[in-house]
Structure formats: structure tokens, C-alpha cells
Amino acid sequence: MKRTVALFLAAGLVIISLIITLPLIASKSMWTYLAPENYQIIAIAEGFSVVYNSLQDKDKQKISEAMSGAFIENGVEIFNKDKTSIIDKNWEGTRPDIIPPLTFKKITPENALADIQKAVFEISYEDLEGIKKAKIANLALDGKTVLAPADPEYLGLIPSPDFTKYILATEKGIWLMQAGKQGASKISKDEFNGKTYNQLRNELQKKLAGIEGPAIVWWNNNPIFSPDSSKIVYTTNRDCIESGGSSLWLYDLATSEERPLIKNTRGEHYNCKGWLNAIYIVYQKYTRDGSQFFITDVDGNSKELKIEGKNPDILSVYSGMIAYAPDFSSPRNIRVIKVELEKSSGNVNINNIYEKSIAGTLRQITPSVVFTTRRNFSPDGTKLAYLYAPDSDDTVRHIVIADLNTKKETLLKEAPSQDGVRTVFHSFDWLDNQRLLVRVARVVDGMNEISSWIYSKGDSR
């Protein structure tokens, strides 16, 4: 599970529609070619973005062929079981030599790549298969240390916003690591009401009896750090074996307290959409009748968040703002709202700060763990960026950068190319308030080949 899940998880696509009005077309001089690799951000510290060379489609195909013993030669599938040994005994944290080796780099303010000093240590953790070991990279950035999986395709770490803490979440719990220290400690509890994970799963299996598919206990699902890195919210169903559904729980890193936040009552499901700030959390409640959005404080005091729209879907939550599509089933616009709660009355005040009518399809790529809920927003929260495929040609993608203060937009229509071969925008991340790390794709032998570029907006906003 550990290698195949991490290797072949496809980026999820959230689809909505857009049209752009009064765009500012970007100059080609604002593009800087970074590298032919598919660079993904894994940490940000000391003014640098730490990236690694993610696997290309052709690399994934090589690994898949090697693991199955099947290789393609001249269009013919050939089986050779002896070659499976090159996967290095299930690829335990080190890339096999049939693909490019993993490298960590930092992106400098001058739009260049620089090397990083790396040391590796080993941790132990537990999942459904038992006790496992994993290699963690200690990366040095001008006096500060950040952590990363020694191979991100093999293992995923979730960093805190200040990159001082890191958690590894499995079916059996949460393990905590801290920058500058080696080792990992389990912070989640082993039992609920005197029952272990295995006992609860057995109860769930007997209850379901195959009616609703496999019995799955979510012990710490979808953990999300608070903006001040002091707390973690997650979904669990350990307390819902009889009722069905799921609850929201909270872990306080300062007190080591783990407790229910929003309790399940009638088999409903809950999912955290993000933290508005260090106190308030946006979550979604699912029932057979539909879904609703709510805001809760860290003590579990909840208020309904009434977002306008027929079937709204939240895209990003950051710094008191929410970007959403008012009607996910038939979208024609995108909105950004500012949400504030009155301390005296507890009323929820909503101010619309950006809205666009649209005619196209938004391609919202699932973000890396570094940008779990910020996604589209710039670090200072003054800009919003998104990808869309225009109705006129849904085989291409454009990038829009909207200034939320001035409402001016920059439209990036043509993906850059080193040699004039047709490329399309694939995905992007904010490097800082003025720069985007943009992945550009071309099709080679039926597979995406992704290169990395930097778009520098400068003072043209």
C-alpha cells in the first residue's frame, strides 16, 4: 500500500466554469525557465521554496512495468519476472535506479535553483501492515532546518505552517516530528472507550456484514494544522461505530489533549474545509438530504455559514477568506468572501470581495500538503490565482491572477516553451506574493512531460 498509493495517486480535479473580463495579457519577459523537471514544493523557509523532482509519467510507467514484470519493447508487452528485483524490495524509501534519482533544491529570490545540504535519519511508525520504518531528510536552509520524506513518492509528511512540526498520519494514528530533532513520537491515543483500532474495526465489520462495502475506521483522517501551528483538526469515525457517519476531533499540541470537536449525532458526516484563523474552523456537514457549511471555534461552538448559491463548493480557505463556486453542478461564476464573527453576538458577517461570471471550466488541481487549504491565495491574501479551460478550446488551460484589492486581472494564455513545441499549463503554486512556480506540460509518446517555470508578476499587478 505504501508505495502504490503514493506513486499513482492522480491529482484530483475540481471542475467549475469561468469567463475573464478586462484581462491584462502577461509579457513573455516575465517568464524564467527553471528546469526540465517536474518540481513540486515541499517546504518554505528563510525566503526559499524547497522543491523536489517529482516523477514524470514515463518514470511511473517504468516502475509499473518493473513491478509487474512486464516491459514494453517495440510495442509488445514482454514478461520477465527476474527484472522485478530492480525495485529494491518494494522500494523502501529509495528510488530504484531505473528512474532519475531524487534531488532536493531551493528556489532563490533570483529565480535560480541551488543545492541543499541533506542528512537522513530513520523513524518507526505503524500502519495496517504493522510496524514500519521510513527515511526522513533533514534539509539545511541558511541556519534553519526543515524536514521532508527522503522520498516523497514513498511517504507523505504534513508540515505545520511554520515548518517546525511535521506529522505522519496512518490508519493507526498520528506521529509527530520536529525540525532539528530526529525520531518520531506517536501523539494519538491507541484506544477509544477502552477499545483498540482492531476491535472497533471488527465491530464495524459485523455491523456492516458486507452491505456497505469494506469496514474502514478513520482514526485520524485528513489532519489539518491550525495557522499558528498549535492544533490539528481531523475527521474520525472511532466514535461512530454504532451510529455510522463521522465526527470532527481536535488535537492540542500544547496540552497533548485529543478530544471531540463536532460530535456525530444521527449518522451524518463531517469534513474540515480549512481554518479561517487560529480560532475558527470551516467545516461541511453531509446528510442524505444534502450538505451545509458551518463555522466552529476550537471549543466546539458552532454557527451555520450560509453561503449564497444553489450548490456551493468551497475551493480555498485562508486568512478569513473563502473562495468558492456558488453552483458546483452548473457553475457560471466564482466568488471570494471575507468572513468575520462578532464577539458579542456570535453573528457571522459575510462580505463579498470578488466575483466573476464565467464561461469555461476551472481546473483546480489538488494542492501539495504545503498548501492544504490556501491553494489559490497568495501568501499575503491579496491575490487569487486559478486555472481554467476556455469554452473556445478545452484542450488548453489559462491562468488568471486576480488582485482582490484593485479587481484587476492578469491573464496568462500561452504556456512558455523552450523550443517552440506546443505546451499547456499543467499546475502552479505561489512562491511568494509576486511569483508563481508553474508546471508546463507537453505530450510525448502519449504521456505528459512536465517542465518547471517561474512567472514573476513584479509591479505589473
C-alpha positions in Angstrom: 0.0 0.0 0.0 2.7 2.4 1.0 4.4 2.6 -2.4 1.5 2.1 -4.8 -0.8 4.6 -3.1 1.8 7.4 -3.1 3.0 6.6 -6.6 -0.2 6.6 -8.5 -2.5 9.0 -6.7 -3.7 11.2 -9.6 -4.2 14.9 -8.9 -7.9 15.4 -8.1 -9.7 17.9 -10.4 -12.4 20.2 -9.1 -14.3 21.4 -12.2 -16.1 24.7 -12.4 -16.6 27.3 -15.2 -15.2 30.8 -15.8 -15.1 33.8 -18.1 -12.5 36.5 -17.8 -13.2 40.2 -18.3 -10.8 43.1 -18.8 -7.7 40.9 -18.6 -4.1 42.2 -18.7 -2.0 39.9 -21.0 1.3 38.9 -19.5 4.6 39.7 -21.2 6.9 36.8 -22.2 9.7 38.6 -20.5 8.1 37.7 -17.1 8.9 34.0 -17.6 12.0 32.3 -16.3 12.8 28.7 -17.4 13.7 26.8 -14.3 14.4 23.2 -15.3 13.1 20.3 -17.5 12.0 18.5 -14.2 8.5 18.5 -12.6 9.4 20.4 -9.5 7.0 20.3 -6.5 7.2 22.4 -3.4 7.7 20.5 -0.2 8.7 23.4 2.2 9.1 27.1 2.5 11.7 28.7 4.9 14.1 31.6 5.1 12.7 33.1 1.9 13.3 30.0 -0.1 11.0 27.4 -1.5 12.3 23.8 -1.2 11.4 21.6 -4.2 12.0 18.1 -5.4 11.9 16.5 -8.8 8.5 14.6 -8.9 8.2 11.6 -11.1 7.2 12.1 -14.7 4.6 9.9 -16.4 7.3 7.9 -18.1 9.0 7.2 -14.8 5.8 5.9 -13.3 5.3 3.6 -16.3 8.8 2.2 -15.9 8.1 1.4 -12.2 4.7 -0.1 -13.0 6.3 -2.4 -15.7 9.1 -3.4 -13.4 6.8 -4.3 -10.5 4.6 -6.4 -12.7 7.5 -7.9 -14.6 6.1 -6.6 -17.9 8.2 -4.5 -20.2 7.2 -2.8 -23.5 9.6 -3.4 -26.4 8.7 -2.3 -29.9 5.1 -2.0 -28.8 5.0 -5.6 -27.5 4.5 -6.5 -23.8 7.2 -8.8 -22.6 7.2 -10.5 -19.2 10.4 -11.1 -17.3 9.9 -11.7 -13.6 13.6 -11.6 -12.9 13.7 -7.8 -13.5 11.3 -7.1 -10.6 14.4 -7.2 -8.3 15.3 -3.7 -9.5 12.5 -2.3 -7.4 14.7 -2.8 -4.4 12.4 -5.0 -2.3 9.3 -2.9 -2.5 11.1 0.4 -2.9 11.6 1.2 0.8 12.2 4.9 0.6 14.9 5.0 -2.1 14.1 5.4 -5.8 15.1 2.4 -7.9 17.9 3.1 -10.4 15.7 2.8 -13.5 14.4 6.3 -12.9 16.2 9.6 -12.1 17.4 9.9 -8.6 15.6 12.2 -6.1 17.1 15.6 -5.6 16.1 18.5 -3.3 16.7 22.1 -4.4 15.8 25.5 -3.2 14.5 28.3 -5.5 16.3 31.5 -4.8 14.8 35.0 -5.0 16.8 35.4 -8.3 14.7 32.5 -9.8 17.6 30.0 -9.8 18.0 26.6 -8.3 20.5 26.0 -5.5 21.7 22.8 -3.8 20.7 21.9 -0.2 22.7 20.1 2.4 20.9 16.9 3.4 21.2 14.3 6.2 18.9 11.3 6.5 17.6 9.6 9.7 15.1 6.8 10.2 11.8 6.7 12.1 9.4 3.9 13.1 5.6 4.1 12.7 2.7 1.7 12.4 0.0 1.1 9.8 -2.3 -1.7 8.9 0.6 -3.9 7.9 2.4 -3.5 11.2 5.5 -1.6 12.4 7.3 0.1 9.5 10.4 2.2 9.1 10.8 5.3 7.0 13.7 7.6 6.0 13.4 11.3 6.7 15.6 14.0 5.1 17.0 16.8 7.3 17.4 19.8 5.0 19.5 22.8 6.0 18.5 26.3 4.7 20.7 29.1 5.9 20.5 28.3 9.6 17.1 26.7 9.6 16.3 23.1 9.3 13.2 21.6 7.6 12.1 18.0 7.3 10.9 16.1 4.2 10.4 12.4 3.4 13.6 11.0 2.0 11.4 10.1 -1.0 8.1 12.0 -1.2 6.6 9.4 -3.6 7.0 6.8 -0.9 5.8 8.6 2.1 3.9 11.8 2.9 4.6 14.2 5.7 2.2 17.1 6.6 4.1 20.2 7.7 2.8 22.9 10.1 2.5 26.4 8.6 5.7 27.5 10.3 7.6 24.3 9.2 8.7 23.5 12.8 6.4 20.4 13.2 5.5 17.5 10.9 3.0 14.8 11.2 2.8 11.4 9.6 -0.8 10.1 9.6 -1.7 6.4 9.0 -4.7 4.2 9.7 -3.3 3.6 13.1 -2.7 7.2 14.3 -0.5 10.3 14.1 3.3 10.5 14.6 4.9 13.9 15.3 8.3 15.1 14.2 10.0 18.4 15.0 12.6 20.3 12.9 16.1 19.9 14.2 15.3 16.7 16.0 15.5 13.0 15.0 12.8 10.5 15.6 9.0 10.4 15.7 6.6 10.0 18.6 3.0 8.8 18.4 0.7 11.5 19.8 -2.7 10.0 19.1 -4.3 7.6 21.5 -4.3 3.8 21.0 -7.8 3.3 22.3 -11.3 4.8 22.3 -13.6 3.9 25.2 -11.2 1.0 26.0 -11.3 -0.4 22.5 -8.4 -0.6 20.1 -8.4 0.1 16.4 -8.7 -3.6 15.6 -11.5 -4.2 18.0 -13.5 -1.3 16.6 -12.9 -2.5 13.0 -14.1 -5.9 13.9 -17.3 -4.4 15.4 -17.8 -2.4 12.2 -17.3 -5.4 10.1 -20.0 -7.3 12.0 -22.4 -4.3 11.8 -22.0 -3.8 8.1 -21.8 -7.5 7.1 -20.8 -6.6 3.6 -23.8 -4.3 3.0 -21.9 -1.1 2.6 -18.5 -2.4 1.4 -15.3 -2.8 3.4 -15.3 -1.7 7.0 -13.0 1.3 7.4 -12.1 3.0 10.7 -10.8 6.6 10.1 -8.7 7.1 13.2 -7.2 10.5 12.2 -8.4 11.2 8.6 -7.4 14.5 6.8 -5.4 16.2 9.6 -5.0 19.9 9.1 -2.8 22.2 11.2 -4.1 25.5 12.5 -2.5 28.7 11.1 -0.5 29.2 14.3 0.8 25.5 14.2 -0.7 24.8 17.7 -3.6 22.5 16.9 -4.7 19.8 14.4 -8.2 19.1 13.3 -9.2 15.8 11.7 -12.1 13.5 10.9 -12.7 10.2 12.7 -15.4 7.6 13.0 -14.0 5.8 16.0 -16.9 7.2 18.0 -19.5 6.4 15.3 -19.4 2.6 15.0 -23.0 2.3 16.1 -24.5 5.4 14.5 -22.4 5.5 11.3 -21.0 8.7 9.8 -18.0 10.6 11.2 -17.1 13.3 13.7 -14.5 16.2 13.9 -11.9 15.9 16.5 -9.1 18.3 17.7 -5.6 17.7 19.0 -3.9 20.4 21.0 -0.1 20.2 20.7 0.5 22.4 23.7 -1.6 20.3 26.1 -1.4 16.9 24.3 -5.2 16.8 24.6 -7.2 14.9 22.0 -10.9 15.5 22.1 -14.2 15.6 20.0 -14.9 19.0 18.4 -18.1 18.3 16.5 -19.8 15.1 17.6 -21.8 12.9 15.3 -25.5 12.5 16.3 -27.5 10.8 13.6 -25.0 9.2 11.2 -24.0 12.4 9.4 -20.5 13.0 8.1 -18.2 16.0 8.7 -15.2 17.3 6.7 -12.9 20.2 7.6 -12.6 22.7 4.7 -9.9 24.8 6.4 -9.0 27.2 9.2 -10.3 30.8 8.9 -7.7 31.8 11.6 -6.2 30.2 14.7 -9.6 30.1 16.4 -12.3 29.4 13.8 -12.7 26.3 11.5 -14.9 26.0 8.4 -16.5 22.5 8.0 -19.1 20.8 5.9 -21.9 18.6 7.2 -23.2 15.8 4.9 -26.5 14.1 5.3 -28.8 12.2 2.9 -30.7 15.5 2.4 -27.6 17.4 1.2 -24.8 19.4 2.8 -24.4 22.5 4.9 -21.4 24.7 5.9 -20.6 25.7 9.4 -18.0 27.6 11.4 -16.9 26.4 14.8 -14.4 27.8 17.3 -11.9 25.5 19.0 -14.3 24.9 21.8 -16.9 23.4 19.5 -19.3 26.4 19.5 -20.8 26.2 16.0 -22.7 28.6 13.7 -24.1 27.9 10.3 -22.3 29.6 7.4 -24.9 30.5 4.8 -23.0 30.7 1.5 -25.1 32.0 -1.4 -25.6 29.6 -4.2 -27.7 26.6 -5.3 -25.0 24.0 -4.7 -21.8 25.8 -3.4 -18.4 24.2 -3.2 -15.5 25.6 -1.3 -12.2 25.8 -3.1 -9.9 27.5 -0.7 -9.9 28.8 2.9 -7.3 31.3 4.0 -6.8 34.3 6.3 -10.5 34.9 6.9 -11.4 34.4 3.3 -13.2 31.7 1.4 -13.0 31.1 -2.4 -16.0 29.1 -3.7 -18.1 28.2 -6.7 -21.8 29.1 -6.0 -23.1 26.2 -8.0 -20.8 23.3 -8.5 -23.3 21.3 -10.5 -23.7 24.0 -13.1 -21.2 26.7 -12.3 -21.1 30.1 -14.1 -19.1 32.2 -11.6 -16.5 32.2 -8.8 -16.6 34.2 -5.6 -14.4 35.2 -2.7 -15.9 36.3 0.6 -14.5 37.7 3.8 -16.0 36.1 6.9 -16.0 37.6 10.4 -17.7 36.6 13.6 -18.9 39.3 16.1 -17.6 38.5 19.5 -20.6 39.9 21.4 -23.4 38.3 19.4 -21.6 35.5 17.6 -23.2 36.5 14.4 -21.5 35.6 11.1 -20.8 38.5 8.8 -20.1 37.9 5.2 -18.6 40.5 2.8 -18.3 39.8 -0.9 -14.8 40.9 -2.1 -14.6 39.3 -5.6 -17.0 37.8 -8.1 -16.7 36.8 -11.7 -19.2 35.5 -14.2 -17.7 32.8 -16.3 -17.8 30.7 -19.4 -15.2 28.0 -19.2 -14.0 25.2 -16.9 -11.8 25.7 -13.9 -9.1 23.1 -13.4 -8.4 23.3 -9.7 -5.5 20.9 -9.1 -5.4 19.3 -5.7 -2.6 21.2 -3.8 0.5 19.8 -2.2 0.4 19.3 1.6 2.2 22.6 1.9 -0.9 24.5 0.6 -3.6 22.2 2.0 -6.3 24.9 2.2 -4.7 28.1 1.0 -4.4 26.7 -2.5 -5.4 29.7 -4.8 -4.5 32.6 -2.4 -1.1 34.3 -2.4 0.7 34.3 1.0 -0.4 37.8 1.9 -4.0 37.0 0.8 -4.2 39.9 -1.6 -4.4 37.8 -4.8 -6.2 34.8 -6.2 -4.9 32.6 -9.0 -6.7 29.8 -10.8 -6.5 27.7 -13.9 -9.3 27.4 -16.4 -10.1 25.8 -19.8 -11.9 28.2 -22.1 -15.1 27.1 -23.8 -13.5 28.0 -27.1 -10.8 25.3 -26.7 -11.0 22.9 -23.7 -7.7 21.3 -24.7 -5.7 24.3 -23.3 -5.5 26.0 -19.9 -5.2 29.6 -19.0 -4.0 31.1 -15.7 -5.8 34.1 -14.1 -4.2 36.2 -11.4 -6.8 38.5 -9.8 -5.8 41.3 -7.4 -8.5 41.2 -4.7 -8.0 44.9 -3.8 -8.0 46.5 -7.3 -10.0 43.8 -9.0 -7.5 43.9 -11.9 -6.6 40.6 -13.6 -3.6 39.2 -15.4 -4.4 36.5 -18.0 -1.7 34.0 -18.9 -3.0 32.5 -22.1 0.1 30.8 -23.7 2.3 28.4 -21.8 6.0 29.1 -22.4 8.2 26.7 -24.4 11.9 26.3 -24.8 11.9 25.1 -28.4 8.6 26.3 -29.8 6.8 22.9 -29.3 3.2 23.3 -28.2 2.8 23.2 -24.4 -0.1 23.8 -22.0 -0.3 24.9 -18.4 -0.4 22.0 -16.0 -0.5 23.3 -12.4 1.1 26.0 -10.3 1.9 27.1 -6.7 2.6 30.5 -5.2 6.3 31.0 -4.4 5.7 34.4 -2.8 3.3 37.3 -3.3 4.7 38.1 -6.8 5.9 34.8 -8.2 4.3 31.5 -9.3 6.0 28.2 -9.8 4.3 27.0 -13.0 4.4 23.5 -14.4 4.1 23.3 -18.1 3.2 20.0 -20.0 3.8 18.7 -23.5 2.7 15.3 -24.8 5.5 12.9 -25.7 4.6 9.3 -26.8 1.1 9.8 -25.3 2.4 10.9 -21.9 2.8 14.2 -20.2 6.3 15.6 -20.0 6.4 18.4 -17.4 8.9 21.2 -17.1 9.1 24.0 -14.5 8.9 27.7 -15.0 8.6 30.8 -12.8 6.2 33.6 -13.6 7.3 36.9 -12.0 4.4 39.4 -11.8 6.6 42.3 -10.4 4.9 45.6 -10.2 2.5 45.0 -13.1 -0.4 44.0 -10.9 
